[in-house]
Amino acid sequence: MSSAVSKFVAVLLAVALMFVYPASEAYQRQDDLSRIIVYNAVTQFVDAVRNKGYVTPVMYQDFLIEIQATGNEFDVQMEHMHKTYTPVYTDAADPYSFQNEINVSYLGYYTADIMSVIYPDNTRPKDDESRKYKLNAGDFFKVTVKNLNRTAGTMMLDFISGSLSGEAPVLAYPYGGMVLNEDY
């Protein structure tokens, strides 16, 4: 009886080593490739926006196509912090009360604001000037990408370990910086 149990355990172990482990490694490599693709797409998109000073529907669509080639679903959040300068006066009605001081503040524009400019409620062509979301030099632009689905590597790891990793994103990339140019 004990030899039958040991043979059964040996067969299970052999199956695990021959099929499950290689499949798990293949799915982990797929996740690694997805990470590389998403990282490159995010950095190229953000750097293009920072260097050009605008976002167009074509730029955004190309970015989405590139990250969706991984087979994952993503939540893309954009953030534009517009730099504003406000002179300081002791009396706002008196222009001679200027205090030789300027306050710098940032106004935040987020994904919904940007999308309403590049995808307006009209039938203008993609290359129309009114569909460019323009930024100024000195502003900050940031994109955060997170996967919404569970990747194949995560599911296989959960299967092997017998755990549930939850809803934490495996692919999450925040990237941004200062807008360098106004090429519009």
C-alpha positions as a printed Julia matrix, in Angstrom:
184×3 Matrix{Float64}:
   0.0     0.0     0.0
   2.77    2.43    0.87
   4.55    1.81   -2.42
   1.36    2.69   -4.32
   1.06    5.97   -2.41
   4.71    6.8    -3.0
   4.33    6.04   -6.72
   1.27    8.29   -6.87
   3.15   11.12   -5.12
   6.12   10.6    -7.45
   3.84   10.85  -10.51
   2.23   14.04   -9.15
   5.65   15.53   -8.47
   6.84   14.57  -11.96
   3.76   16.16  -13.55
   4.31   19.31  -11.51
   7.96   19.5   -12.51
   7.38   18.67  -16.16
   4.29   20.77  -16.9
   3.22   23.19  -14.17
   6.59   24.75  -13.36
   7.57   25.41  -17.02
   4.13   26.88  -17.69
   4.51   29.12  -14.64
   7.92   30.31  -15.81
   6.57   30.99  -19.31
   3.75   33.1   -17.87
   6.19   34.98  -15.65
   8.33   35.76  -18.73
   5.17   36.98  -20.48
   4.54   39.33  -17.54
   8.16   40.52  -17.75
   7.76   41.29  -21.45
   4.51   43.12  -20.7
   6.32   45.21  -18.1
   9.02   46.15  -20.61
   6.5    47.02  -23.34
   4.36   49.15  -20.99
   7.39   50.9   -19.51
   8.74   51.77  -22.97
   5.34   52.93  -24.21
   4.74   55.14  -21.16
   8.19   56.74  -21.3
   7.98   57.35  -25.06
   4.5    58.88  -24.81
   5.31   61.13  -21.84
   8.65   62.21  -23.3
   6.97   63.03  -26.63
   4.38   65.16  -24.82
   7.06   66.88  -22.74
   9.19   67.62  -25.83
   6.33   68.74  -28.09
   4.17   70.48  -25.5
   0.88   68.96  -26.62
  -1.22   65.78  -26.76
  -3.1    64.79  -29.91
  -5.66   62.03  -30.48
  -3.18   60.21  -32.73
  -0.44   60.28  -30.07
  -2.84   58.98  -27.42
  -4.3    56.26  -29.68
  -0.82   55.04  -30.66
   0.08   54.87  -26.97
  -3.05   52.85  -26.14
  -2.51   50.46  -29.05
   1.06   49.85  -27.92
   0.16   49.0   -24.31
  -2.89   46.94  -25.29
  -0.66   44.74  -27.45
   0.31   43.02  -24.19
  -3.18   41.52  -23.94
  -3.9    43.23  -20.63
  -6.48   45.84  -19.68
  -5.15   49.14  -18.37
  -6.34   52.19  -16.47
  -4.53   55.23  -17.87
  -4.54   58.4   -15.77
  -3.06   61.66  -17.05
  -2.23   64.7   -14.96
  -1.24   68.17  -16.14
  -0.08   70.67  -13.53
  -0.22   74.13  -15.14
   2.17   76.65  -13.59
   0.67   80.05  -12.79
   2.3    83.2   -11.47
   0.38   85.59   -9.22
   1.88   88.96   -8.2
   1.45   89.86   -4.52
  -0.24   93.19   -3.69
  -1.21   94.54   -0.27
  -4.23   96.18   -1.89
  -5.52   94.49   -5.06
  -7.09   97.75   -6.26
  -3.84   99.73   -5.97
  -1.21   98.77   -8.59
   1.46  100.67   -6.61
   1.14   98.3    -3.63
   3.14   95.56   -5.4
   5.31   93.73   -2.83
   8.1    92.65   -5.26
   6.99   89.08   -4.73
   5.32   86.56   -7.02
   3.49   83.43   -5.86
   3.89   80.33   -8.01
   1.03   77.86   -7.94
  -0.14   74.93  -10.01
  -3.59   74.28  -11.43
  -4.36   70.59  -11.92
  -5.99   69.23  -15.07
  -6.68   65.53  -15.12
  -7.67   62.77  -17.53
 -11.28   63.92  -18.02
 -10.14   67.48  -18.8
  -7.51   66.31  -21.29
  -9.85   63.8   -22.95
 -12.55   66.47  -23.43
 -10.08   68.47  -25.55
  -8.61   65.66  -27.65
 -11.98   63.88  -28.05
 -14.57   66.7   -28.2
 -18.26   66.23  -28.95
 -17.93   67.16  -32.62
 -16.87   65.62  -35.92
 -13.62   67.47  -36.5
 -10.77   65.42  -38.02
  -8.03   63.97  -35.81
  -5.42   66.44  -37.05
  -7.55   69.54  -36.34
  -5.72   72.18  -34.26
  -8.62   72.44  -31.81
  -8.07   68.78  -30.82
  -4.55   69.44  -29.51
  -4.29   69.62  -25.75
  -1.59   72.26  -25.29
   0.81   72.56  -22.37
   3.27   75.34  -21.56
   7.0    75.07  -20.87
   7.48   74.71  -17.12
   4.24   72.76  -16.6
   4.34   69.2   -15.32
   2.82   66.22  -17.15
   2.44   62.77  -15.62
   0.88   59.49  -16.77
   0.07   56.58  -14.46
  -0.74   53.19  -16.0
  -2.11   50.27  -13.95
  -3.39   46.93  -15.15
  -7.02   46.12  -14.32
  -6.99   42.4   -15.02
  -5.08   39.61  -13.34
  -2.21   38.55  -15.56
  -1.58   34.95  -16.55
   1.59   34.92  -14.45
  -0.32   36.09  -11.38
  -3.01   33.45  -11.85
  -0.44   30.68  -12.28
   1.49   31.84   -9.21
  -1.75   31.87   -7.21
  -2.52   28.35   -8.46
   0.9    27.01   -7.49
   1.07   28.71   -4.11
  -2.6    28.16   -3.27
  -3.07   31.81   -2.4
  -5.03   34.71   -3.8
  -2.97   37.79   -4.59
  -6.04   40.02   -4.73
  -6.62   42.98   -6.99
  -3.21   44.65   -6.65
  -1.89   45.71  -10.06
   1.12   43.8   -11.31
   1.92   46.37  -13.99
   1.89   49.89  -12.54
   3.98   52.71  -13.95
   3.86   56.36  -12.92
   6.06   58.52  -15.14
   6.24   62.23  -15.8
   8.24   65.41  -15.71
   8.47   69.04  -16.7
   7.3    70.15  -20.14
  10.4    71.32  -22.0
   9.06   72.8   -25.21
   6.02   74.39  -26.84
   6.19   73.04  -30.39
   2.76   74.17  -31.55
